[in-house]
């Protein structure tokens, strides 16, 4: 894999990243106006930041409640063996199931938590059973927590409140 050329994260590049992180559909003209650059210079910087890997995967949020039946849940997994080989097997299996949209390895009494979206509780149970019945994955415990309400949506990282790397 080719190494990506780093870009200096000066004040303008930081503002570009913070803005496009929250408004991925912003026009180049509007972004240029916000960061006080010409559209050509803004486009050049934005492309350099993307090429360097500072941002990727632009997408739009959809209102699932208005378009389809679904169940959102957090699923906690505890492995019987926390070796690197066992974790890799588990992580590979999770990677292959699109309903498991996010998976985080944690410290503490559970090993992983995954944010999921399934068509139904029955389908979520089927997916969890499929994973937990695979002896090669070494899953000793699965806890499912169905989301009953979502009073606050993830609206992006609070980039402007975080300490930037030099």
Phi, psi and omega in degrees: 000135181285135180288138181276139180285122180291154178240139178294131180268073177282180184302322181291314179296325176296317180293322176301310181298315180298324181286310183290337176298321182266337182228074185294341181263012180296142178284155178298322180298316180292318178298316179301319179296317181294328184256008178059050175232162171289155178304322180295315180294321179295315179299319179297315180293317181298316178296318179297319179295319179292314180300328180279354177086014180286338172212158184196169174056063174290134179209169179244144174281143176241155179270090183303324182299334181268346188240341182197159173283140183196162175229126177255136182208159167256135178239126179260137179236134172243129179265149178284337182222124185260029179288161179301316180299317180294317179298318180298319178299313180297311182299322178296317180298316179296321181302330184278351184251107185297334179294336174271093192279332183214142179217127183239134174272131187241162167268162177107205188274354171241153184267322183219152169228138183234137175270125186233156172220119182235166180286337181196169176295321179300318179292320177299315178298319179299315180296317179295320178295320179300316179292310186291337179275353178276101185301331181296336182278340176065036179277121180262338182206137175232129176236125180254132179237104181287134177279122181263339178202154181229081184291340177221129178267151173294121182242023180107161178290149177279062188307318183292346179263356183261159179276121180286144174282147181278000000 
